[in-house]
Amino acid sequence: MPASAQPLAVSALRERIAAIGADGSARDFTPSRRLVSLGVKAVDQALGGGLRRGGLHEIRSAEPGSTAPASGFALALAARLTAAEGTSAPWLWVRQDFSGLEAGEPYGPGLAAFGLDPARLVLVGAADASDVLRAAEEGLRCAALGAVLIEPWGDPRVLDLTATRRLVLAAEASGVAALLLRPGAREGPGGSATRWSVGPAPSAALPARGVGPPAFRVVLSRSRQSGLDASTRSLPAPAGQFPDAPPVHAREGDGWTMEWRPHERIFADPLRRETRHAGPEPVRAFPGGALAAASGGSPAEDAGSRGFARRAPSDSPERGGVRRAG
Amino acid sequence: MVVEKIKGAHVVAALDEAASQAGVSNGMTLSTARAIHPGLAVMEADPAADARALETLADWAERYTPFVGLDGADGLLLDVTGSAHLFGGEAAMLGDMLRRLRRAGYAASGAIAGAVGTARALARHGDRSVVIPPGDEAEAVAALPIEALFLSPDAVTALHRLGLKRIADLADRPRGPLAARFGADLLSRVDRVRGLAEEPVSPRRPLPSCTAERRFAEPIGHEEDVRRSILSLAGDLCAVLERRGEGARRLELVFFRADGAVRRIVVATGRPLRDPAGMARLFREKLDALADPVDPGFGFDVMRLAALMTERQDAAQTGLDRRAEDAEALAELADKLAARFGARRVQRFIPQDTHWPERASLAVPAQRSGLALAEDWSPVLEPDEPPTRPLRLLSRPETIEVLAEIPDGPPIRFRWRRVLHVVRKAEGPERLAPEWWRSATDALTRDYFRVEDEAGRRFWVYREGLWGRETTAPRWFLHGLFG
């Protein structure tokens, strides 16, 4: 284990102690403190249990010019967060007009195929960044939402520490997750609970050269919720400095490759593809270690696997077998 | 004095008291008028500006009643049924109206009567200010000249020749011969002026379904006062709506400034609304977002809140149903955002039954579609199947330079936005034929490919046109981006 693991574990414990009220009752169930497992054990650990609702999470692209992976990852987080309630919660996507021109407009059928429910999306187009922030704050106050995806373009001056702080406060008060997607951004203020830097990752090979499920190279460069910060020297890799090949999987510090499973609305570690059927198919009992990756093994809730379990009968084992062989 | 050009000659169109006392009258040529009084101040007529001024006055007059109609190019017609008591009776109301108009520099006369024709005839040809009690219409107009019937000049001349100068003269005559000589129109005019026949009039704006208003003895201008007034107006309006079992879909707030300026603010809601706090919130959003803020000037002396459009809304039930609550909260959010950013900027997706990518999902204003949470995006997820449609679609497909096998192989490499991508994985083609049944479609067949480059970026590209059949040089486009 790297040296960083110990302070991590300590801070996760501190977090849990802090969550226990003076009367001994756990406050973990208030929505703003609830942690949502992302499905990859290493990532959940680095987060101190999972991604917190009611926090501001910043997602930027690892490389300038290509924002699609970052936007895919942000949408995957949105899907994860809206799905975790059991049914899918409505969500809001506020984007600056320029971002739509540059990176493409949201596409209903694509969102549906990605595991998001377009029928529950309210989409706001804002002319400039201050409108984006205003609409986002309005949305974050609406507790019925599962997540608010905030997409200003570039490094607008209005997006300063005060502005992010306002978003954080609104998110904490309502328990709605704020996902701040930063296409075209170079620098940015602090204030967010987590900061992710996302780049493209080759999808898992399918038979016949086909394109596989969405995959991302993800670096968690800050996580306040688990006390991890880029300044603590535990994370040597700044954004965009991946070794070209081979990608390092599921190792802290260098980041992870995370595969998104639209159907189950959960992330997976592509190296452990065999864990995919562990949860829903009790017949195929896997060793506990492999199982842990899918079920989290943390205070996080695990609704994603439950959602998967419902749909499991339609998933033929033969087919799964072929895929795994490939 | 104002002149206008008719058939090449300047003719007097309007004149003030002093000029008419000097002996000038309407219809004179300018040279005749100058001969009578060389020192006349003359202005060119500007009908467009006159019309604008009348519209402004009509806006102002809405402080008395929402029903304001235009009467000709220089008159206003108000239906004051039910609103006169707010001013202490009809006479007081008319007096207030004329006083304010004169103070603003207008020469005005007015009349209140039970029939439109009577009031018009009296205002234009009778006393300066008169209120006719119900039933006295015929008597009130008896002494008026026949010009008050607004007949054509020829008809007036012909009647004068017969010695018929006043309305009473016509009213006493047997109707048969008059109708035979001058047409039935004359008789109906006489009846209307005498209050015996109704005359249809229409207001300038559609009448609101219900209104609430506040009049302030002292004009208010402080933001806090205005907010409180909006809330109490909303309370009044909601009480009316509640009685009717309706909710408002479109609300208008009208500010009447003490100096006569009028400002209207309209908000629309996505569902019937009957909650005073909610209404006040919507107006607050809208007022905050105005590019051109409402200027209180010396203060507002009247504020009116009107429901322009209402819809049936049954008594609110406080449900335990989480879904209904969510839908309600979401509708409220959509209303708020729409009030601030405009209804067209707040959207929802509606699935469309078509395979053509650009048309497969339609973004519509969230308010219009309502926020029912059960739209069907059915062919969504095949287990373990990677998404076949991109997350983001470029609003215009962008041309790319592609190296691909002929006739229908996938791209081997391509250049998009000046960056070269080497394709490692590709899936396709998915052949989509244009919808020929839509008129004016000269689109070509598209072969779509999902491709992944060496870094793992995933794109949706297509080749336009079938090689050899539709085109000899198919073009390639990048249409969407996968996550």
Contacts between the chains, C-beta under 8 A, distances in Angstrom:
chain1	res1	chain2	res2	distance
A	65	B	417	7.9
A	65	B	419	7.2
A	66	B	457	6.0
A	68	B	391	7.5
A	68	B	392	6.9
A	68	B	457	6.3
A	68	B	458	7.4
A	68	B	481	4.0
A	68	B	482	6.9
A	68	B	483	6.7
A	69	B	456	7.7
A	69	B	457	7.0
A	69	B	483	6.8
A	71	B	391	6.7
A	71	B	392	6.5
A	71	B	481	7.8
A	71	B	483	6.9
A	72	B	391	5.9
A	72	B	482	6.9
A	72	B	483	2.0
A	73	B	483	7.0
A	75	B	391	6.0
A	75	B	483	6.2
A	76	B	483	6.6
A	89	B	326	7.3
A	90	B	326	6.1
A	90	B	330	5.2
A	90	B	373	6.9
A	92	B	333	7.4
A	100	B	395	7.1
A	101	B	395	6.8
A	103	B	392	6.0
A	103	B	481	7.1
A	104	B	390	7.4
A	104	B	391	7.8
A	104	B	392	3.1
A	104	B	393	5.5
A	104	B	394	4.8
A	104	B	395	7.6
A	104	B	480	6.3
A	104	B	481	5.2
A	105	B	392	6.3
A	105	B	393	5.7
A	105	B	394	7.5
A	105	B	395	5.5
A	106	B	349	7.9
A	106	B	391	7.3
A	106	B	392	6.2
A	106	B	393	7.9
A	107	B	361	6.4
A	107	B	389	6.5
A	107	B	390	5.9
A	107	B	391	6.3
A	107	B	392	5.9
A	107	B	393	4.0
A	107	B	480	6.3
A	108	B	349	4.0
A	108	B	351	6.4
A	108	B	360	6.9
A	108	B	361	2.9
A	108	B	363	8.0
A	108	B	377	7.0
A	109	B	351	7.6
A	109	B	357	7.9
A	109	B	360	5.2
A	109	B	361	5.7
A	109	B	377	7.3
A	109	B	389	4.2
A	110	B	387	6.3
A	110	B	389	4.1
A	110	B	390	4.7
A	110	B	391	4.5
A	110	B	392	7.1
A	110	B	393	7.0
A	110	B	480	6.8
A	110	B	482	7.6
A	111	B	349	7.7
A	111	B	391	6.4
A	112	B	377	4.2
A	112	B	380	4.6
A	112	B	381	7.8
A	112	B	389	7.7
A	113	B	380	6.3
A	113	B	381	6.7
A	113	B	387	3.6
A	113	B	388	6.0
A	113	B	389	5.0
A	114	B	387	5.3
A	114	B	391	5.8
A	114	B	483	6.3
A	115	B	381	6.9
A	117	B	377	7.1
A	118	B	349	4.1
A	118	B	351	7.4
A	118	B	361	6.8
A	118	B	375	7.5
A	118	B	377	5.7
A	119	B	348	7.6
A	119	B	349	7.0
A	119	B	351	7.9
A	119	B	373	6.3
A	119	B	374	7.0
A	119	B	375	3.5
A	119	B	376	7.7
A	119	B	377	6.2
A	120	B	373	6.0
A	121	B	348	6.7
A	121	B	349	6.2
A	122	B	330	6.7
A	122	B	333	6.9
A	122	B	334	5.9
A	122	B	337	7.6
A	122	B	346	6.6
A	122	B	347	7.5
A	122	B	348	6.2
A	122	B	366	5.5
A	122	B	371	7.8
A	123	B	346	7.4
A	123	B	347	4.5
A	123	B	348	6.8
A	123	B	349	7.3
A	123	B	363	6.4
A	123	B	366	7.8
A	124	B	337	5.7
A	124	B	341	6.5
A	124	B	345	6.1
A	124	B	346	5.4
A	124	B	347	7.6
A	125	B	341	8.0
A	125	B	345	4.8
A	125	B	347	7.3
A	126	B	341	6.5
A	126	B	345	7.1
A	131	B	341	6.4
A	134	B	340	7.1
A	135	B	337	5.7
A	135	B	340	7.4
A	135	B	341	6.5
A	138	B	333	6.8
A	138	B	336	6.0
A	138	B	337	6.2
A	138	B	340	7.6
A	139	B	333	6.5
A	139	B	337	7.7
A	142	B	329	5.6
A	142	B	330	7.3
A	142	B	332	7.6
A	142	B	333	4.6
A	143	B	329	7.2
A	144	B	325	6.9
A	144	B	326	4.3
A	144	B	329	3.7
A	144	B	330	5.7
A	144	B	333	7.7
A	145	B	330	7.6
A	145	B	333	7.6
A	199	B	455	7.6
A	199	B	456	7.9
A	200	B	453	7.9
A	200	B	455	4.8
A	200	B	456	3.7
A	200	B	457	4.4
A	200	B	458	7.6
A	201	B	456	4.4
A	202	B	424	6.8
A	202	B	425	7.7
A	202	B	452	6.6
A	202	B	454	7.8
A	202	B	455	7.5
A	202	B	456	4.0
A	203	B	386	6.9
A	203	B	425	7.0
A	203	B	452	6.1
A	203	B	456	6.7
A	203	B	458	7.2
A	205	B	425	7.8
A	206	B	386	7.7
A	206	B	425	8.0
A	209	B	425	5.3
A	209	B	426	6.3
A	209	B	427	7.5
A	210	B	386	7.7
A	210	B	425	6.5
A	210	B	427	4.5
A	211	B	386	5.9
A	211	B	425	4.9
A	211	B	426	7.1
A	211	B	427	5.0
A	211	B	450	4.8
A	211	B	451	7.1
A	211	B	452	4.9
A	211	B	458	6.1
A	211	B	482	7.9
A	212	B	386	5.6
A	212	B	425	7.5
A	213	B	384	7.7
A	213	B	386	4.6
A	214	B	386	7.0
A	214	B	387	6.9
A	214	B	458	7.3
A	214	B	482	6.6
A	214	B	483	4.5
A	215	B	456	6.4
A	216	B	483	7.6
A	217	B	456	7.5
A	260	B	483	6.8
A	262	B	381	6.0
A	262	B	386	7.8
A	262	B	387	5.9
A	263	B	381	4.8
A	263	B	382	7.7
A	263	B	383	5.1
A	263	B	384	6.6
A	263	B	385	7.7
A	311	B	383	6.9
A	314	B	383	5.9
A	315	B	383	4.3
A	315	B	384	6.9
A	319	B	383	7.8
A	319	B	384	6.8
A	320	B	384	7.0
A	323	B	384	6.2
